[in-house]
Structure formats: structure tokens, C-alpha cells
Amino acid sequence: MHSYFIITWGITNILLLIASLAGSIKFPFLKSEERQYVYYLGFLFLIEAITNVLTSVFHYKNTSFLYPVYIAGEFFLLTTLLMRKLHLSKYWMLPVLVLSLIFLGGDQVFDTFNNDIAKVISNIIIISFAGYLLLQQIKNGKTVNRFTFPDACIFFYYSVSVFIFIIQHQIASLTEDNYYMILGTNNILSSILYGSFLYTFVTLKK
């Protein structure tokens, strides 16, 4: 199962890199809110790159200090993106910004703060906005927009991720094979998400 994890991890990172590059190439042809998809992918790639450099080059044993940055950045970028696509009031930005700051520094302020719980809360909010966006498209009978496929994959990925994080506290009691199977499965889900972006950017017309 360790080999399964390594293979899926490699595929995920390659797809993330290629999707980020493809988004950068198509960046001039994207609408204002669509460009935030590229920021989102770029942020995820930056976190992965920093983590890999710290562990491989500088031999860091623990990079958990990046986890709150990942949660807060991912939450802020995706939530504000979905809000813009839903044409919600800019006043929604305030609670989103406050939550992002809590996710970023909560573990430094509150002794009982749990980053895994913050991740679950973040995912649930992202799911809610993504699901509502998809329902609005169906309800209003709109034609499929250029990023409906990635939006649907965002909803799918973060929905499943919630269950992964809910059972995360049980990982310590799992066998090593089951542990790597869960991580590998999450990598596959990430690959589907990044693949949806790559497909959309490649097929995108001016």
C-alpha cells in the first residue's frame, strides 16, 4: 500500500503542476472570477512545493505549521470565488475573512483549537456554497458554464474529504496498509479534481 500511496501522490502532484501551468497560459482569456481558479491551483502547488523542499532538502521532520496556512488559504480562495459566481453581497467577505484568520491563527490563540475540526468546518462551508451554485444553475435552467465540471468536482472532492477527516482520529488505530490506502484514496480524489481543471483549461476557447 505504500507503493500505491507514492504512485498516487506522484500523479496528483504532476496533475496539479500541469493544471497550474495550463491555467497560467489561459489566464489572459479568463473572466475576472475565473482567474481565481488559477490562484487557487497556484496556492495549492506552492504549499506542496514548500512542503517537499522542507522535507527533502532541509530534512524537516514536521511541517504541520503549514497546515493552518493551507486551510485558511484554500478556504478563503474557494469561498470568495464561489461567492462571486453566486453574485452575493460583498458584505459576505467580512465573515469569510474572519473565519480565515481564525483558521490561520486559532491554534496559536486557543489551547483547545483543533486544526482537523477547522478543516472539516472549512470543507462543509465550501460544500454548501458549491452545492448551492450547482443547484442555482439547475433551478434557473442556465446552460452549463465553462467551469461547471470543476465546480462539480470541487463539490464531490470536498464532500468526500469531510468523511476522511471525520475518521482521521481513528487512523492511529489502523494498520499501516489501511493508513496508506486512505491517503492514496485522497490522492486519487485530488487527481480527479486537478484533472477536471486541466481538461477545462485545455478545451477552453477564447
C-alpha positions in Angstrom: 0.0 0.0 0.0 3.0 2.3 0.5 3.8 2.0 -3.2 0.1 2.7 -4.0 0.4 5.9 -2.0 3.7 7.0 -3.6 2.3 6.4 -7.1 -0.9 8.3 -6.5 0.9 11.1 -4.7 3.2 11.5 -7.7 0.3 11.5 -10.2 -1.5 14.1 -8.0 1.4 16.5 -7.9 2.1 16.1 -11.6 -1.5 16.9 -12.5 -1.5 19.9 -10.1 1.6 21.3 -11.8 0.3 20.8 -15.3 -3.1 22.2 -14.4 -1.5 25.3 -12.8 0.7 25.8 -15.9 -2.3 25.3 -18.2 -4.3 27.8 -16.2 -1.4 30.3 -16.4 -1.3 30.0 -20.2 -5.1 30.6 -20.5 -5.1 33.3 -17.8 -5.4 36.3 -20.2 -8.6 34.7 -21.7 -10.3 34.1 -18.4 -13.0 36.2 -16.9 -12.3 38.1 -13.6 -13.8 35.5 -11.3 -12.5 32.6 -13.3 -8.9 33.8 -12.8 -9.3 32.9 -9.1 -9.3 29.2 -10.1 -5.7 29.8 -11.2 -4.9 31.5 -7.9 -6.4 28.5 -6.1 -4.3 26.0 -8.0 -1.2 28.1 -7.7 -1.6 28.3 -3.9 -2.0 24.6 -3.6 1.0 24.0 -5.7 3.0 26.5 -3.6 2.1 24.7 -0.4 3.1 21.3 -1.9 6.4 22.7 -3.3 7.3 24.3 0.1 6.5 21.1 1.9 8.6 19.0 -0.5 11.5 21.4 -0.3 11.4 21.5 3.5 11.3 17.7 3.9 13.6 16.7 1.0 16.2 19.5 1.0 16.2 20.8 4.6 15.1 17.4 6.1 12.3 18.8 8.2 10.6 16.1 10.3 7.5 18.1 10.9 5.8 20.6 8.5 2.5 20.8 10.4 3.0 24.6 10.8 2.0 24.9 7.2 -1.4 23.1 7.8 -3.2 26.2 9.1 -1.9 28.3 6.2 -3.2 25.6 3.8 -6.7 25.5 5.5 -7.1 29.3 5.6 -5.8 30.0 2.1 -7.8 27.2 0.5 -11.0 28.3 2.4 -10.6 32.0 1.5 -9.8 31.5 -2.2 -12.6 29.0 -2.9 -15.3 30.6 -0.7 -14.8 34.1 -2.2 -14.6 32.6 -5.7 -18.0 30.8 -5.2 -19.5 33.9 -3.6 -18.5 35.9 -6.7 -20.1 33.4 -9.0 -23.3 33.5 -6.9 -23.2 37.3 -7.1 -23.5 37.6 -3.3 -23.1 40.8 -1.5 -19.6 41.9 -0.7 -20.6 42.1 3.0 -20.2 38.3 3.0 -16.5 38.9 2.7 -16.3 40.0 6.3 -17.3 36.7 8.0 -15.2 34.8 5.4 -12.2 36.9 6.2 -12.7 36.5 10.0 -13.1 32.7 9.7 -10.0 32.6 7.5 -8.0 34.4 10.2 -9.3 32.1 12.8 -8.3 29.1 10.8 -4.9 30.6 10.3 -4.1 31.5 13.9 -6.6 29.7 16.0 -4.1 27.1 17.2 -1.8 29.9 18.4 -4.6 31.7 20.4 -6.8 28.9 21.7 -5.3 25.9 23.5 -8.3 23.7 22.6 -8.3 24.7 18.9 -8.2 21.7 16.6 -7.0 22.2 13.0 -8.7 19.0 11.8 -12.0 20.3 13.1 -11.3 23.6 11.4 -10.6 21.7 8.2 -14.0 19.9 8.4 -15.8 23.2 9.1 -14.0 24.7 6.1 -14.9 21.8 3.9 -18.6 22.0 4.9 -18.8 25.7 4.1 -17.1 25.1 0.7 -19.5 22.2 0.0 -22.5 24.4 0.9 -21.5 27.2 -1.5 -20.5 24.8 -4.3 -23.7 22.8 -3.9 -25.9 25.9 -3.9 -24.1 27.2 -7.0 -24.8 23.9 -8.9 -28.4 23.9 -7.7 -28.9 27.5 -8.9 -27.7 26.5 -12.3 -30.2 23.7 -12.5 -33.0 25.7 -11.0 -32.6 28.6 -13.3 -32.2 26.3 -16.3 -28.9 28.0 -17.3 -26.7 26.5 -19.9 -23.6 24.8 -18.5 -20.9 27.4 -17.9 -17.2 26.9 -18.7 -16.3 25.8 -15.2 -19.3 23.7 -14.2 -17.2 20.5 -14.4 -14.6 21.8 -12.0 -17.3 23.2 -9.7 -19.0 19.8 -9.6 -15.6 18.1 -8.8 -15.0 20.7 -6.1 -18.3 19.7 -4.5 -17.5 16.0 -4.9 -13.9 16.2 -3.6 -14.7 18.3 -0.5 -17.8 16.2 0.3 -15.7 13.0 0.4 -12.9 14.7 2.2 -15.2 15.6 5.1 -15.7 11.9 5.8 -11.9 11.3 5.6 -11.3 14.0 8.2 -14.1 12.8 10.4 -12.5 9.4 10.7 -8.9 10.8 10.9 -8.8 10.4 14.7 -9.1 6.7 14.2 -6.0 6.5 11.9 -3.7 5.8 14.8 -5.5 2.5 15.4 -5.4 1.5 11.8 -2.8 -0.8 10.2 -0.1 0.8 8.1 -1.7 -0.6 4.9 -5.1 0.9 5.8 -3.4 4.2 6.6 -1.7 4.4 3.2 -4.9 3.2 1.5 -6.8 6.2 2.9 -4.1 8.6 1.9 -3.9 7.1 -1.6 -7.6 7.3 -2.0 -7.5 11.0 -1.1 -4.7 11.4 -3.7 -7.0 9.8 -6.3 -9.8 12.3 -5.4 -7.3 15.2 -5.7 -6.2 13.8 -9.1 -9.8 13.9 -10.3 -10.2 17.5 -9.1 -7.0 18.7 -10.8 -7.7 16.7 -13.9 -11.1 18.5 -14.2 -9.2 21.8 -14.2 -6.7 20.6 -16.7 -9.4 19.3 -19.1 -11.3 22.6 -18.8 -8.3 24.8 -19.4 -7.2 22.6 -22.4 -10.6 22.7 -24.0 -11.3 26.3 -23.1 -11.9 28.7 -26.1 -11.2 32.4 -26.1 
